[in-house]
Amino acid sequence: MGALTGPFNRPHHIYRTEGLGGLLGRVYRLLVRRCFEYSTYYLYAKPVPRAEGLSEAQSTAGADGIMPRLVSSNEEVDELEAEGFEFRSHVPNARERLDQGAVATCVFVGNQLAHIGWVAFDQRALDSLNEPPYKVDFANREAVGTGAWTSPRHRGKGLGEHGASLFHMVARDNGIEVRRYAMRKGNIPSIKVQERVSDPCGEGRYFRVLWWKSWRERPLPPERR
């Protein structure tokens, strides 16, 4: 939930992709959130589709240098980087997340990491992803798919479809039936995309002052979904 956490978050990369204003804005939000944070979220629960209903994105892998790739360990990252692919230089917190069991759904264009998302199959992995503490029934075939981000240079190329196909594949392989995730209400562009495919099932409120934290969530009535 921090302003500088997540993929592609080093200052020089933010400056190059978002300019000085974007960098200063993120620094300001990070400093404010060190002391205080109040955020509201929409909560989602989506069934994992069967294989026959999936996008054909995976079948087009290789076109235009696109290569989807699951990364589930730091050893795999070492192998990728030995082959010339970029990873840790863009995702500095990846080592800790992978060590805690999180899985990265990556899409490379050439040797550049152009899209990434994260999957958590248990609470330890979810805790490493810096998500709000929404409820997930991991014992009942639920998992979290979150943190999707595409480099501004490669937006509009459908890379999110490749990432979604990777999530569906790894979810089915692990017997997952429901994907859960949260989306900050102020993230209007992403919410508009979600409105085309899924309605929220609940909402959550996160409040923190220094080290004191509070999280509350409630289901949404059908008429508000």
C-alpha positions in Angstrom: 0.0 0.0 0.0 3.0 2.3 0.1 3.5 4.8 -2.6 6.9 3.5 -3.7 6.2 -0.2 -3.2 5.5 -2.7 -5.9 7.1 -3.2 -9.4 9.1 -0.6 -11.3 9.4 1.5 -8.1 13.0 2.8 -8.1 13.2 6.6 -8.2 15.2 6.7 -11.5 12.6 4.5 -13.2 9.7 6.6 -11.9 11.5 9.7 -13.1 12.1 8.2 -16.5 8.5 7.0 -17.0 6.4 9.5 -15.0 8.6 12.6 -14.9 9.6 14.8 -12.1 6.1 15.6 -11.1 5.3 11.9 -10.8 8.3 11.3 -8.7 7.7 14.2 -6.3 4.1 13.2 -5.9 5.0 9.6 -4.9 7.6 10.9 -2.4 5.1 13.2 -0.8 2.5 10.4 -0.6 5.0 8.1 0.9 6.0 10.6 3.6 2.4 11.3 4.5 1.6 7.6 4.7 4.5 7.0 7.1 2.3 8.8 9.7 -1.3 8.4 8.5 -3.3 6.5 6.0 -7.0 6.2 5.3 -8.1 4.1 2.3 -11.2 2.5 1.0 -11.3 -0.5 -1.2 -13.6 -2.6 -3.3 -13.3 -6.3 -2.7 -13.6 -8.9 -5.5 -14.1 -12.6 -5.6 -14.0 -14.1 -9.1 -14.3 -17.8 -10.1 -11.3 -19.2 -11.8 -12.5 -20.1 -15.4 -12.1 -23.6 -16.8 -9.3 -24.2 -19.3 -11.7 -24.2 -22.3 -13.0 -20.7 -21.4 -9.6 -19.0 -21.2 -8.2 -16.3 -23.4 -6.1 -17.3 -26.3 -3.3 -15.0 -25.2 -1.0 -17.9 -24.3 -1.3 -19.3 -27.9 0.1 -16.1 -29.3 3.1 -16.0 -27.0 6.2 -15.3 -29.1 4.5 -12.7 -31.3 6.3 -9.4 -31.2 8.9 -10.8 -28.8 6.2 -11.5 -26.1 7.1 -14.2 -23.6 4.8 -15.0 -20.6 6.7 -16.7 -17.7 5.8 -17.9 -14.3 8.5 -17.2 -11.6 8.2 -19.0 -8.3 11.7 -19.0 -6.8 14.8 -16.9 -6.6 16.7 -19.7 -8.4 14.4 -19.2 -11.4 15.2 -15.5 -11.3 18.9 -16.3 -11.3 18.4 -18.4 -14.4 16.4 -15.7 -16.1 19.0 -13.0 -15.4 21.8 -15.3 -16.5 20.0 -15.5 -19.9 19.9 -11.7 -20.1 16.3 -11.0 -18.8 15.7 -8.0 -16.5 13.9 -8.7 -13.3 15.4 -7.7 -9.9 16.5 -4.3 -11.2 12.8 -3.5 -11.7 11.3 -5.4 -8.7 13.7 -4.8 -5.7 11.3 -6.5 -3.2 10.9 -9.6 -5.4 13.5 -11.7 -3.5 11.6 -11.4 -0.2 8.2 -12.1 -1.8 9.5 -15.2 -3.6 11.1 -16.5 -0.4 7.7 -16.2 1.3 6.0 -18.3 -1.3 4.5 -15.7 -3.6 4.5 -16.4 -7.4 5.1 -13.8 -10.1 3.2 -13.8 -13.3 5.6 -12.1 -15.7 5.4 -11.0 -19.4 8.6 -10.1 -21.1 9.0 -8.2 -24.3 12.4 -9.1 -25.6 14.5 -9.2 -22.5 12.5 -6.5 -20.7 10.0 -7.1 -17.9 6.9 -5.4 -19.3 4.1 -6.7 -17.1 4.0 -8.4 -13.7 1.4 -9.6 -11.2 1.6 -11.6 -8.0 -0.2 -14.7 -6.7 -0.5 -15.8 -3.0 -1.7 -19.3 -2.1 -1.3 -18.9 1.7 -1.3 -16.2 4.3 2.5 -16.0 4.5 2.8 -15.2 0.8 -0.1 -12.7 1.1 1.6 -10.9 4.0 4.6 -10.3 1.8 2.6 -8.5 -0.9 1.7 -5.4 1.2 -2.0 -5.8 0.6 -4.8 -4.7 2.9 -5.8 -7.5 5.3 -8.9 -8.7 3.5 -10.3 -12.1 4.3 -9.2 -15.0 2.1 -10.2 -18.6 2.8 -7.1 -20.3 1.6 -8.2 -23.7 3.0 -11.3 -23.5 0.8 -9.5 -23.2 -2.6 -9.2 -19.5 -2.6 -6.1 -17.5 -3.7 -5.1 -14.0 -4.2 -4.1 -12.6 -7.6 -3.0 -8.9 -7.3 -0.4 -6.3 -8.0 -0.8 -6.3 -11.8 1.3 -3.6 -13.4 2.3 -2.8 -17.0 5.2 -0.6 -18.0 3.9 2.6 -19.6 6.0 1.8 -22.7 4.0 -1.4 -23.3 0.5 -0.4 -22.3 -2.2 -1.0 -24.9 -0.6 -4.2 -26.2 -2.8 -6.7 -24.3 -0.1 -7.9 -22.0 -2.6 -8.1 -19.1 -4.3 -10.9 -21.0 -1.1 -12.9 -21.0 -0.7 -12.2 -17.3 -4.3 -13.3 -16.6 -3.8 -16.5 -18.5 -0.7 -17.3 -16.5 -2.7 -16.7 -13.3 -5.5 -19.0 -14.4 -3.0 -21.7 -15.4 -1.1 -21.7 -12.0 -4.4 -21.4 -10.1 -5.9 -24.4 -11.8 -2.7 -26.4 -11.3 -3.1 -25.7 -7.6 -6.7 -26.5 -7.4 -7.9 -22.9 -6.9 -11.5 -22.1 -7.6 -11.8 -18.5 -6.5 -9.5 -15.5 -7.0 -9.7 -12.7 -4.4 -8.3 -9.2 -4.6 -8.8 -5.6 -3.5 -8.8 -2.4 -5.5 -8.5 1.1 -4.0 -11.6 3.1 -4.8 -9.5 6.0 -6.1 -8.0 3.9 -8.8 -10.7 5.0 -11.3 -9.1 3.6 -14.5 -8.7 0.1 -13.1 -12.1 0.1 -11.6 -13.6 1.1 -15.0 -11.9 -1.9 -16.5 -13.2 -4.2 -13.7 -16.8 -2.9 -14.3 -16.7 -4.6 -17.7 -15.9 -8.1 -16.2 -16.7 -8.2 -12.5 -18.7 -6.4 -9.8 -17.3 -6.0 -6.3 -18.7 -8.3 -3.6 -17.7 -6.1 -0.6 -15.8 -3.1 0.5 -13.1 -2.5 3.1 -11.8 0.5 5.1 -8.2 0.7 6.2 -7.2 3.3 8.8 -3.7 3.8 10.4 -2.2 6.4 12.6 1.5 5.6 13.2 1.6 2.0 14.4 -2.1 1.7 15.2 -4.1 0.0 12.5 -7.8 -0.8 11.8 -9.4 -2.8 9.0 -13.1 -3.4 8.5 -14.9 -5.0 5.6 -18.5 -5.7 4.8 -20.4 -7.3 2.0 -22.2 -5.1 -0.5 -25.9 -5.6 -1.0 -26.9 -6.9 -4.4 -28.3 -3.5 -5.6 -24.9 -1.9 -5.0 -22.9 -4.6 -6.8 
